[in-house]
Each structure stands twice: as structure tokens, then as C-alpha cells.
């Protein structure tokens, strides 16, 4: 196999490591808490800590790759991610594990953005580049489907009494391959000394995100003290200052012209609500299955598989449907997801059953699969050529930060709901409301449809 295809394998390996660790904790969380202890907030932080660090540092990681070289940053990220995974496996307390999860997210944010730049350099022809990038869809779908199931299998296997620790140890051989493969096949690059990063803008992103997520997770358990509201107010001020900074900084994180485009702002708004809803939904479904129905981790992973299968199946239909329907496909997806989410609510209220859960999960997944790609394409369509990189980075960062926000909000709703069945109904209704809000905001996006040939 030619060298550039080995580079693709290395980049895909890094992507799989990230995707697995972003999804496995939704199933493994209760097993971790049973082994290490911790509070209800621990279950939220195990997912939100990773997503928060990843989202905050994602754009920063991309800029550092531009400045210091993508191969160098990939190696730092992959090495650090592997060591952080080992730290997760060796953690002896909830606080240590959460800290290691945050480190995973931060180092993943250094590793992942470099892959696309490296592949663009080694695959020079449009046809070969298209073939290379087209593999990310199926690999992402398989990782999304396989992550929860793999977590359940490894926990059930319990090799050597390692229990949940196996889900992190599996990253060690993958990480070693990524590091050694990058050293062997990935071309070195010196970076661009002219590339700059705005430290104040980066600080405002981190401060605003942390000030938003921290009180939403810890506030309920602490009885909503004054500091929780103070931090929420600080988050508003930080994001307002960030918006102003984008128009005054010589090296803004986000191209200032994008914020003046109504369609782009609408697309980011839809992304925030959509990814918050989908990320929080995965958490509360897993909690309902394990804490409410007392499913094992393996049973939970298998029960959630129809949702991931639905995403994979409907995403394959998008290339044919989106040119015909344009923006209307987003409404179809939101309507389909709404039916699935309401199906979860009805199932929980009338009496849980495996078939009813599977149908609701499949329908919800079919809806989500129709949303992700078209939303990104619709939002990016309004960006000028020199704004595409900034716009795509913003969408990826928003996806991760919104996931952390959704875990914080939906987790809080779930744990405040008392009986797991009632809690799932409450959480599902919140997600249903988010679908309606998204449907309204989608009207501000460009239509993009064209007549079929």
C-alpha cells in the first residue's frame, strides 16, 4: 500500500480513538460510579469534561497546527491522548478520572484538527482526495455504533477484573500505532510563522464555556447557591466580550464577517440546540436503562444500537435527498427525530419494553442522520472562500461545547425528575422542545435545493 494511504489509516486511527472515547462513557458511567464512587454529577462530568475541553481547544489546536506544523501537533496530541487514556485506566478516584478525561479532550483537540490538513497535503488530486475524505463517514458511523456496544462488551468481559478500565486500555495499542505510524509515514512540515492566535479570545472561550457548564452540573447538588448564578452571569459577560473581541482582534478566532451573516448565526444557533439535545439524550437514555431498568452495560449498549444504526442508514440517503429538498430536508429530519423522542416519552410513561425502545431509538436516529450533514453544509454555504476554515472550525467547536451543555442540562433535568421513568419523560419533552426551536431557526438558512435532473 502506498505511503499516502498509510497516512490515511493513521489519521483515521486518531479519529476512531476520539469517537470511541466520546461515546463509550454514556454506557460505562454507572459502572465507573459503582467502582469508584462519586455523585450523580460525576456521571455528567465524565462525558461533559471531555467534550468541554475538546470543544474549547479545538480551534486553538487547529491554529497551533498552522503555526508549528501539523505533524508535530498530531504527534503531541496522539502521544498525550494515549497517556491520558492510561491515566484514566489507572484512576483511583472520581476526581482523578474526571481530570484525566479533561486531559483526553484537550489532547484530542490538538490531534484531530491536524488530520484534514495533512490529508489535503498528501492527496493532491481532487478524485483521490474525495476518496480519502469519503471514508470518514462510514468510519465515524461504525465508531458511533460500535462505541457503546464495545463498552458494554469490555465491561461484561471483565478481563482480569479490570471492569470498565478496559475501555481506556484499548486506546494504548491504537495510540502507539498512531504515534509510530505518524513518525514513519506522515510528512513533516514546519508550519507558518505568520499564523497567530488571539490569547484573549481563547481565554474568553474557555472562561465562558466553563462558567456555563460548571453551575449547571454542580448547582443542583449544591442547592443552587449564589455562586451558581454568579457563574452563569459571568458566562454571559464572557461570551458578549468574545463577540466584541472578534471585531477588534488582529487575529480573531472567528472571521468577523461571519457574525454579520444572519444565515451563519442561525446555523450556529441550530447546531447549539441540536447537538445539546442529541448529546443530552444519549446520556439520559443510558441512565434510564441502567438506573431505571437495571440493564447491564452490555444490554444498554445493544439497546442503544438502533439509534446509531438509524443515523448510519439515513445519512447514506442524504447525498440523494439534499440536492432535491435543500433546507426542507432539515425539517424532515427534525420531524422524524421529534417522533422518535416523543416515542421515548410515551414508552416511559406507559411501561417500558425492549421493542418500543428499539423503535423509538431507530426513528430518532433516522431523524438525526438527516440533520448533521445538511446542517453543516447549509451553514458553510454562506461563508466566503477565505472564511470556510474559520466557519468549519466554529461548527466543530460548537458541536463539542453544545454536547457538554446538553449533558449538563439534560442530566440535571433527569436527576431532578425522581423516578427514572418520569425523569425520562421530562428529559424527552425538553429534547422535543429543542426540535421545535430548531425548526423555527432553520427558516433563516438558505434553501439550497435545486431541480433534480
Secondary structure, DSSP 8 states (H G I E B T S, - for coil): --HHHHHHHHHHHHHHHHHHHHHTHHHHHHHHHHHH---HHHHHHHHHHHHHHHHHHHHHHHHHHHHH-HHHHHHHHHHHHHHHHHHHHH--SHHHHHHHHHHHHHHHHHHHHHHHHHHHHH--SHHHHHHHHHHHHHHHHHHHHHHHHHHHHHHHH-GGG-GGGHHHHHHHHHHHHHHHHHHHHS------TT----HHHHHHHHHHHHHHHHHHHHTTTTTS-HHHHHHHHHHHHHHHHHHHHHHH-TT-SS-HHHHT-HHHHHHHHHHHHHHHHHHHHHHHHHHIIIIIS---HHHHHHHHHHHHHHHHHHHHHHHHHHHHHTTHHHHHHHHHHHHHHHHHHHHHHH---HHHHHHHHHHHHHHHHTTHHHHHHHHHTTS-GGGHHHHHHHHHHHHHHHHHHHHHHHHHHHHHTSSHHHHHHHHHHHHHHHHHHHHHHHTTS--------
